[in-house]
Structure formats: C-alpha cells, structure tokens
Amino acid sequence: MVFCSKNKDVDKTDDNTEIDSISNWIKQSKNIKNTQFNREKLLKKAFEVTKQQKSDSVKNKFFSKIALEAFNIGNDELFKKVNLKALLLSTKLRDTFRIGDAHWNYGSYYTRKEMIDSAYYHYHEAYKRFKSIKNESYTAKMLYNMGYIEGLLKDYTGSEVSIFEAITIFKKLGKDLNLYQCYNYLGLIYNNLNEFNRAIYYHNKALEYLKNIKNKRLYKEGSLSNLGLVYQKLKDYEKAIESFEEALNNSNLRKRDINFYARLIDNIAYTKFLDGDTTNVAEELYKSLKIRDSVKNISGIVVNKLHLAELYAFKQDTLQAIKLANEAHNLANKIENNRDKLKSLLLLSKIDDKNSNTYLKNYVHLNDSLQIEERKIRNKFTRIRFETDEYIRETEKLSQQKILISVGAFF
C-alpha cells in the first residue's frame, strides 16, 4: 500500500509539474518581448501537453486559456483548433460557463474578421449561457457586444436596447469602465442618428465615469475625438477643432497610437477645410497621409485621399481631385470597405462630369445592395433574439421544475 501510495504521489507530482509548465508557457506567451514565433511555439507546446492530461477539467481550463492567447497573438489556425476542442469538451462536461466562454472567443474572432452575423450569433450563444448561470458581469458584457454588432448593422433600436440592458447591470455591479464604454457607444449611435444633443450628452456622461478609472489609457482622447466628430456634423467647427486639439495634446500619443495620432491630424485639417480655411490644410493632410502610408494603414489612407480629393476639387484642380478619388476608390475596393467605396463613388459623380452618370449608377446599385444585405442580417438577428428568449424561458421553466422536484423529495 505504501508503494502504491507512493506511485500515486509520484504521478500527482508529475501531473502538477506538467500543469505548472503549461501555466508557465501560457504566461510566457503573453510577454510581448518574446518574438511572435516563440510565443506561438510556447502556446503549441502548452496545447500538446494539455491534450495529454488525464483530467478533463484540467484540459478544459487550459484549452480555454490557450485559445484566448492564440486569438490575442493572431494565430487563427491555432485559435480555431484549440477553441473547438474547448467547446466540444465543455459541452461533454456540461460546463455552462466554459461553453459560454468558447462562444465569446468565437464572437471576438468573427468580430475581428468582420463576419458580423457569425459574431452576433456567438455572442448570443455566450449570453444565453452566462444568463442561465446568473453570471451578471459576463451577461452584461455580451449584451454590450451584441449592441456593438447591432450598431454596426445600423440596427440602432436593437443596439440601444442591448446597451441600456447592459448599463442597468453594470450600474448595479459598479463597473465604471464598462459604463464608460456603454455611454461612449451610445454617443456614437446617436451621432449616426443625427441626434446630436443626445450624442454630446452621452459622450460627456462617458467622460464622467472615466474620472473613476485609474488606467485611463487613451479613452479620454477617444471621447474627445468622438465629440469633435459630433461638433463637425453640427457645423460647429470651432468646438470640433478644440476637441480634436485637446485630444492631440497628449504628448505620448504618437508613440502610443500612431494611427490615432494621424487620424486627429487629418480630422483637424479637414474640419478647417469645411470651415472655409484652407491655410496649411494640404500640408497637414499630406502629413497624416505620410504617417498612415508608413504604417500601411489602408483605411486611413483612403480617408486621407478622399479629403485631399475634396480639397483639390475646391481649388478647381479637377484632374488631381479625380486621380485621388479614384485611388481612394480602388483601395477601398481592395480592402472591401463599403463605406468609403460609397463615399468615393459619390464624390467622383460630382467631380468627374464625363463619367458622372456611371459613378452615380454604381453608387445607387451598391447602396441598394448593402441595404438589402443589412436588412437580411438584421432579420437574422431578430430570429436569433427570439430563439434566445425561448431558450431562456425554457431554461427557467426547467430550473423551476428541478426546484419543485428537489423540494418534493424532502417530503
């Protein structure tokens, strides 16, 4: 018996050593000082050793962690392989929390890939699981994620409902950062709806919650930029420039987020142009363009070229305006950016008299196609929401039945 007991202790020690190693490899993979190759190598090693573990619960815990880190470092192949294992094992173990966690991972993955109908489906699946086990914090986070996706698809009513539901929970839990994110997103929604007073109100409310957060990152600058865009649409150009410049005053901004830095330079220059002031506007737009080109920020390059095209059209340099607008259109096509494809087509229809009708027809055709596609996806969202409500009602009914059975067993 002593021998057997000792063997068991040795096995446990081996298991614990492996578990410690897996934890250590995952921890090292988070270190940004390691090369991408080494971070991937560490995660693959952790995955291989995890698969050999005897305990399903241990496997499940580590699959979840490895999948998340694979997503964070952008290894799609490893992420999909590990997250599928996590979902299948969680389902086998009836581990509701980790089923929800795996769906959350998929939601994040498809959001990054801009496959927003798939992202919405998985966020909803995660929401169902977290709500069924009364995990309020994660339930609210999924509501926010769903609201974010609904906003992208211009389902602003659905987005409002989801975000306000999330706010109710986050307020109860005292989650200031999450409340900042919710109110900031409401500001964006209302700006898109041209409800500018509401947009300003919610952006300012977001900034109020930001005061309670220690690690503010660049949230304040982001909110100031968002406020600037609201004022820009209101044609209050002075306040818009003031907001953009306040955001740009962060001395570390260029180092911390060069894309955001370039965007603010572009926003200030373009707002000056809209206000009728062309002094140094071309220079500032080209400065922004040069930065964006150096970091291969294609979507930013498209915006810059469109703004420059507008400037040259205003200066009656039509050839240069058409050239830049066409370059913007081709780049938008390349990265499948429909928003800027529409903007470039509309601009070309105004400045290229010879081909105006063709550009306008292409604009109308693309706009109509996108609206039809968006409506289809919004209808899909409605079906998913309905099925979710049914699922939650059935789950609650089953829970009540189990309680009644348990109570009955005591009598």
C-alpha positions as CSV (number, residue, x, y, z in Angstrom):
1,M,0.0,0.0,0.0
2,V,2.8,2.3,0.8
3,F,4.3,1.6,-2.6
4,C,1.1,2.2,-4.4
5,S,0.5,5.3,-2.5
6,K,4.0,6.5,-3.4
7,N,3.4,5.8,-7.1
8,K,0.2,7.8,-6.9
9,D,2.1,10.6,-5.3
10,V,4.8,10.5,-8.0
11,D,2.0,10.6,-10.7
12,K,0.5,13.6,-8.9
13,T,3.8,15.3,-8.7
14,D,4.4,14.6,-12.5
15,D,0.9,15.9,-13.2
16,N,1.5,19.0,-11.1
17,T,4.8,19.6,-12.7
18,E,3.2,19.5,-16.2
19,I,0.4,21.7,-15.0
20,D,2.9,24.2,-13.7
21,S,4.8,24.0,-17.1
22,I,1.6,24.6,-19.1
23,S,0.8,27.6,-16.9
24,N,4.3,29.0,-17.3
25,W,4.3,28.5,-21.1
26,I,0.9,30.3,-21.4
27,K,2.3,33.1,-19.1
28,Q,5.4,33.5,-21.3
29,S,3.3,33.6,-24.5
30,K,1.8,36.8,-23.1
31,N,5.2,38.5,-23.0
32,I,5.3,40.9,-25.9
33,K,9.1,41.0,-25.6
34,N,9.1,37.4,-27.0
35,T,9.1,37.1,-30.8
36,Q,5.8,36.1,-32.5
37,F,7.5,32.8,-33.4
38,N,8.4,32.0,-29.8
39,R,5.0,33.0,-28.5
40,E,3.3,30.6,-31.0
41,K,5.8,27.9,-30.1
42,L,5.1,28.2,-26.4
43,L,1.3,28.0,-27.0
44,K,1.6,25.0,-29.3
45,K,3.8,23.2,-26.6
46,A,1.2,24.1,-24.0
47,F,-1.6,22.7,-26.2
48,E,0.2,19.4,-26.9
49,V,0.9,18.8,-23.2
50,T,-2.6,19.8,-22.3
51,K,-4.0,17.2,-24.7
52,Q,-2.1,14.5,-22.7
53,Q,-3.6,15.4,-19.3
54,K,-5.8,12.8,-17.7
55,S,-8.3,15.2,-16.1
56,D,-10.9,16.6,-18.5
57,S,-11.5,19.6,-16.2
58,V,-7.7,20.4,-16.3
59,K,-7.8,20.1,-20.1
60,N,-10.9,22.3,-20.3
61,K,-9.4,25.0,-18.2
62,F,-6.2,25.2,-20.3
63,F,-7.9,24.8,-23.7
64,S,-9.8,28.0,-22.8
65,K,-6.7,29.9,-21.8
66,I,-4.6,28.7,-24.8
67,A,-7.4,29.6,-27.3
68,L,-7.6,33.1,-25.8
69,E,-3.9,33.7,-26.1
70,A,-3.8,32.3,-29.7
71,F,-6.5,34.8,-30.6
72,N,-4.6,37.6,-28.9
73,I,-1.4,36.9,-30.9
74,G,-3.4,36.5,-34.1
75,N,-2.7,32.8,-34.8
76,D,-6.0,31.9,-36.4
77,E,-5.2,28.3,-37.2
78,L,-4.2,27.5,-33.6
79,F,-7.1,29.5,-32.2
80,K,-9.7,27.6,-34.2
81,K,-8.2,24.3,-33.4
82,V,-8.0,24.9,-29.6
83,N,-11.3,26.7,-29.3
84,L,-13.1,23.9,-31.0
85,K,-11.6,21.5,-28.5
86,A,-12.6,23.8,-25.7
87,L,-16.2,24.0,-26.9
88,L,-16.6,20.2,-27.5
89,L,-15.1,19.3,-24.2
90,S,-17.1,21.9,-22.3
91,T,-20.3,20.5,-24.0
92,K,-19.3,17.0,-23.0
93,L,-18.7,18.1,-19.4
94,R,-21.8,20.3,-19.4
95,D,-19.7,23.1,-18.2
96,T,-22.0,26.0,-19.0
97,F,-19.6,28.7,-18.1
98,R,-16.8,27.4,-20.4
99,I,-19.3,26.8,-23.2
100,G,-20.2,30.5,-22.9
101,D,-16.5,31.4,-22.8
102,A,-15.8,29.4,-26.0
103,H,-18.7,31.2,-27.8
104,W,-17.3,34.5,-26.5
105,N,-13.9,33.6,-28.1
106,Y,-15.7,32.9,-31.4
107,G,-17.6,36.1,-31.2
108,S,-14.4,38.1,-30.7
109,Y,-12.7,36.2,-33.6
110,Y,-15.5,36.8,-36.1
111,T,-15.8,40.5,-35.0
112,R,-12.1,40.9,-35.9
113,K,-12.8,39.1,-39.2
114,E,-15.8,41.5,-39.8
115,M,-18.1,38.4,-40.2
116,I,-20.6,40.2,-38.0
117,D,-23.6,37.9,-38.4
118,S,-21.4,35.0,-37.1
119,A,-20.0,37.2,-34.4
120,Y,-23.5,38.1,-33.3
121,Y,-24.6,34.5,-33.2
122,H,-21.8,33.5,-30.9
123,Y,-22.2,36.5,-28.6
124,H,-25.8,35.5,-28.3
125,E,-24.9,31.9,-27.5
126,A,-22.5,33.1,-24.8
127,Y,-25.2,35.5,-23.5
128,K,-27.6,32.6,-23.1
129,R,-25.1,30.5,-21.1
130,F,-23.9,33.3,-18.8
131,K,-27.5,34.4,-18.1
132,S,-28.6,30.9,-17.4
133,I,-25.9,30.6,-14.6
134,K,-26.7,34.1,-13.4
135,N,-23.2,35.4,-14.2
136,E,-24.3,39.1,-14.3
137,S,-21.0,40.6,-15.3
138,Y,-20.5,38.4,-18.3
139,T,-24.1,38.6,-19.3
140,A,-23.8,42.4,-19.4
141,K,-20.6,42.2,-21.4
142,M,-22.3,40.0,-24.0
143,L,-25.2,42.5,-24.1
144,Y,-22.7,45.2,-24.9
145,N,-21.0,43.1,-27.6
146,M,-24.4,42.4,-29.2
147,G,-25.3,46.1,-29.0
148,Y,-21.9,46.9,-30.7
149,I,-22.6,44.5,-33.6
150,E,-26.2,45.8,-33.9
151,G,-24.9,49.3,-34.2
152,L,-22.5,48.2,-37.0
153,L,-25.5,46.9,-38.9
154,K,-27.5,50.2,-38.3
155,D,-30.0,48.3,-36.1
156,Y,-29.8,51.3,-33.8
157,T,-33.0,50.4,-31.9
158,G,-31.7,47.0,-31.2
159,S,-28.4,48.4,-30.2
160,E,-29.9,50.9,-27.8
161,V,-31.9,48.2,-26.1
162,S,-28.9,45.9,-25.7
163,I,-26.7,48.7,-24.4
164,F,-29.2,50.0,-21.9
165,E,-29.8,46.5,-20.6
166,A,-26.0,46.2,-20.1
167,I,-25.9,49.6,-18.3
168,T,-28.6,48.5,-15.8
169,I,-26.4,45.5,-14.8
170,F,-23.1,47.4,-14.9
171,K,-24.5,50.1,-12.6
172,K,-25.6,47.5,-10.1
173,L,-22.1,46.0,-10.2
174,G,-20.3,49.3,-10.1
175,K,-18.3,48.7,-13.3
176,D,-17.1,52.1,-14.2
177,L,-15.0,51.1,-17.2
178,N,-17.8,49.1,-18.7
179,L,-20.2,52.0,-18.1
180,Y,-17.8,54.4,-19.8
181,Q,-17.7,52.0,-22.9
182,C,-21.5,51.8,-22.9
183,Y,-22.1,55.5,-22.8
184,N,-19.4,56.2,-25.3
185,Y,-21.1,53.8,-27.7
186,L,-24.5,55.4,-27.1
187,G,-22.8,58.7,-28.1
188,L,-21.7,57.1,-31.4
189,I,-25.1,55.7,-32.1
190,Y,-26.9,59.0,-31.5
191,N,-24.4,60.8,-33.7
192,N,-25.2,58.3,-36.5
193,L,-28.9,59.0,-35.9
194,N,-28.1,62.8,-36.1
195,E,-29.5,63.2,-32.6
196,F,-26.5,65.5,-31.7
197,N,-27.6,66.8,-28.3
198,R,-28.1,63.2,-27.1
199,A,-24.7,62.2,-28.6
200,I,-22.9,65.1,-26.8
201,Y,-24.8,64.2,-23.5
202,Y,-23.7,60.6,-23.6
203,H,-20.1,61.3,-24.6
204,N,-19.9,63.7,-21.6
205,K,-21.5,61.1,-19.4
206,A,-18.9,58.6,-20.5
207,L,-16.1,61.1,-19.6
208,E,-17.7,61.4,-16.1
209,Y,-17.3,57.7,-15.5
210,L,-13.8,57.9,-16.8
211,K,-12.8,60.0,-13.8
212,N,-13.3,57.0,-11.6
213,I,-10.9,54.8,-13.7
214,K,-7.2,54.6,-12.7
215,N,-5.8,53.2,-16.0
216,K,-7.4,55.7,-18.5
217,R,-5.3,54.5,-21.5
218,L,-6.4,56.7,-24.4
219,Y,-10.1,56.6,-23.5
220,K,-10.3,60.4,-22.8
221,E,-8.6,61.2,-26.1
222,G,-11.0,58.8,-27.9
223,S,-14.0,60.5,-26.3
224,L,-12.7,64.0,-27.2
225,S,-12.2,62.8,-30.8
226,N,-15.8,61.4,-30.9
227,L,-17.1,64.7,-29.5
228,G,-15.2,66.5,-32.2
229,L,-16.9,64.5,-34.9
230,V,-20.4,65.4,-33.4
231,Y,-19.5,69.1,-33.5
232,Q,-18.2,68.7,-37.0
233,K,-21.6,67.3,-38.1
234,L,-23.3,70.2,-36.3
235,K,-21.0,72.5,-38.3
236,D,-19.7,73.9,-35.0
237,Y,-16.2,73.8,-36.4
238,E,-14.6,75.8,-33.7
239,K,-15.7,73.4,-31.0
240,A,-14.8,70.4,-33.2
241,I,-11.2,71.7,-33.7
242,E,-11.0,72.5,-30.0
243,S,-11.9,68.9,-29.1
244,F,-9.5,67.3,-31.6
245,E,-6.7,69.6,-30.5
246,E,-7.3,68.7,-26.8
247,A,-7.0,65.0,-27.7
248,L,-3.8,65.7,-29.7
249,N,-2.3,67.5,-26.7
250,N,-1.3,64.1,-25.2
251,S,2.5,64.3,-25.6
252,N,2.8,60.5,-25.8
253,L,0.1,60.0,-28.3
254,R,2.3,59.5,-31.4
255,K,4.3,56.8,-29.6
256,R,1.2,55.1,-28.0
257,D,-1.1,55.0,-31.0
258,I,0.3,56.4,-34.2
259,N,-2.8,55.6,-36.2
260,F,-5.0,57.7,-33.8
261,Y,-2.4,60.5,-33.9
262,A,-2.6,60.6,-37.8
263,R,-6.4,60.5,-37.6
264,L,-6.5,63.5,-35.4
265,I,-4.2,65.5,-37.7
266,D,-6.5,64.6,-40.6
267,N,-9.6,65.5,-38.6
268,I,-8.3,68.9,-37.7
269,A,-7.2,69.7,-41.2
270,Y,-10.4,68.5,-42.8
271,T,-12.5,70.5,-40.2
272,K,-10.6,73.6,-41.1
273,F,-11.3,73.0,-44.8
274,L,-15.0,72.5,-44.0
275,D,-14.9,75.9,-42.2
276,G,-13.6,77.5,-45.4
277,D,-10.0,77.9,-44.1
278,T,-7.5,76.2,-46.5
279,T,-4.3,77.6,-44.8
280,N,-1.8,74.7,-44.4
281,V,-4.7,72.2,-44.9
282,A,-2.9,70.4,-47.8
283,E,0.3,70.2,-45.8
284,E,-1.4,68.7,-42.8
285,L,-3.4,66.2,-44.9
286,Y,-0.2,65.1,-46.6
287,K,1.5,64.8,-43.2
288,S,-1.3,62.5,-42.0
289,L,-1.2,60.6,-45.3
290,K,2.6,60.1,-45.0
291,I,2.2,58.6,-41.5
292,R,-0.6,56.3,-42.5
293,D,1.3,55.2,-45.5
294,S,4.4,54.4,-43.4
295,V,2.4,52.1,-41.1
296,K,0.3,50.7,-44.1
297,N,-3.0,51.9,-42.6
298,I,-5.0,51.4,-45.8
299,S,-8.4,52.5,-44.4
300,G,-6.7,55.7,-43.1
301,I,-5.0,56.3,-46.5
302,V,-8.4,56.0,-48.2
303,V,-9.9,58.7,-45.9
304,N,-6.9,61.0,-46.5
305,K,-7.1,60.7,-50.2
306,L,-10.8,61.4,-50.2
307,H,-10.2,64.6,-48.1
308,L,-7.4,65.7,-50.4
309,A,-9.7,65.0,-53.4
310,E,-12.3,67.3,-52.0
311,L,-9.6,70.0,-51.3
312,Y,-8.3,69.8,-54.9
313,A,-11.9,69.9,-56.3
314,F,-12.5,73.0,-54.2
315,K,-9.3,74.5,-55.7
316,Q,-10.6,73.6,-59.2
317,D,-7.7,71.2,-59.8
318,T,-10.1,68.6,-61.2
319,L,-7.6,66.2,-62.7
320,Q,-5.8,65.8,-59.3
321,A,-9.1,65.5,-57.5
322,I,-10.3,62.7,-59.8
323,K,-6.9,60.9,-59.6
324,L,-7.0,60.9,-55.7
325,A,-10.7,59.9,-55.6
326,N,-10.0,57.0,-58.0
327,E,-7.0,55.9,-55.9
328,A,-9.3,56.0,-52.8
329,H,-12.0,54.0,-54.5
330,N,-9.5,51.3,-55.7
331,L,-8.0,51.0,-52.2
332,A,-11.5,50.8,-50.6
333,N,-12.3,48.1,-53.1
334,K,-9.2,46.2,-52.2
335,I,-9.9,46.1,-48.5
336,E,-13.7,45.8,-49.1
337,N,-14.5,49.0,-47.2
338,N,-18.1,49.6,-48.4
339,R,-18.5,52.9,-46.5
340,D,-15.6,54.5,-48.3
341,K,-16.5,52.9,-51.6
342,L,-19.8,54.7,-51.4
343,K,-18.1,58.0,-50.5
344,S,-15.6,57.8,-53.3
345,L,-18.3,56.9,-55.9
346,L,-20.5,59.8,-54.7
347,L,-17.5,62.2,-54.8
348,L,-16.5,61.0,-58.3
349,S,-20.1,61.5,-59.6
350,K,-19.8,65.2,-58.5
351,I,-16.3,66.0,-59.8
352,D,-16.0,63.8,-63.0
353,D,-18.5,65.3,-65.4
354,K,-17.7,62.9,-68.2
355,N,-18.4,59.8,-66.1
356,S,-20.8,61.2,-63.6
357,N,-23.8,59.1,-64.5
358,T,-21.8,55.8,-64.4
359,Y,-20.4,56.6,-61.0
360,L,-23.9,57.6,-59.7
361,K,-25.5,54.4,-61.0
362,N,-22.7,52.4,-59.4
363,Y,-23.3,54.3,-56.1
364,V,-27.0,53.7,-56.2
365,H,-26.5,50.0,-57.1
366,L,-24.0,49.4,-54.3
367,N,-26.0,51.4,-51.7
368,D,-29.2,49.4,-52.5
369,S,-27.3,46.1,-52.4
370,L,-25.8,46.9,-49.0
371,Q,-29.2,48.0,-47.6
372,I,-30.7,44.7,-48.7
373,E,-27.9,42.7,-47.2
374,E,-28.0,44.7,-43.9
375,R,-31.8,44.1,-43.7
376,K,-31.3,40.4,-44.2
377,I,-28.7,40.3,-41.4
378,R,-31.0,42.4,-39.1
379,N,-33.8,39.9,-39.7
380,K,-31.4,37.1,-38.8
381,F,-30.6,39.0,-35.6
382,T,-34.3,39.2,-34.8
383,R,-34.7,35.4,-35.2
384,I,-31.7,34.8,-33.0
385,R,-33.1,37.1,-30.3
386,F,-36.5,35.3,-30.5
387,E,-34.8,31.9,-30.2
388,T,-32.7,33.2,-27.3
389,D,-35.8,34.4,-25.4
390,E,-37.4,31.0,-26.0
391,Y,-34.3,29.2,-24.7
392,I,-34.1,31.4,-21.5
393,R,-37.8,30.8,-20.8
394,E,-37.4,27.0,-21.2
395,T,-34.3,27.0,-19.1
396,E,-36.0,29.0,-16.3
397,K,-39.0,26.6,-16.5
398,L,-36.7,23.6,-16.2
399,S,-34.9,25.2,-13.3
400,Q,-38.2,25.7,-11.5
401,Q,-39.2,22.1,-12.2
402,K,-35.9,20.9,-10.7
403,I,-36.5,23.0,-7.6
404,L,-40.0,21.6,-7.2
405,I,-38.7,18.0,-7.6
406,S,-35.9,18.7,-5.0
407,V,-38.4,20.2,-2.6
408,G,-40.8,17.3,-3.1
409,A,-38.0,14.8,-2.4
410,F,-37.8,16.2,1.2
411,F,-41.4,15.3,2.0
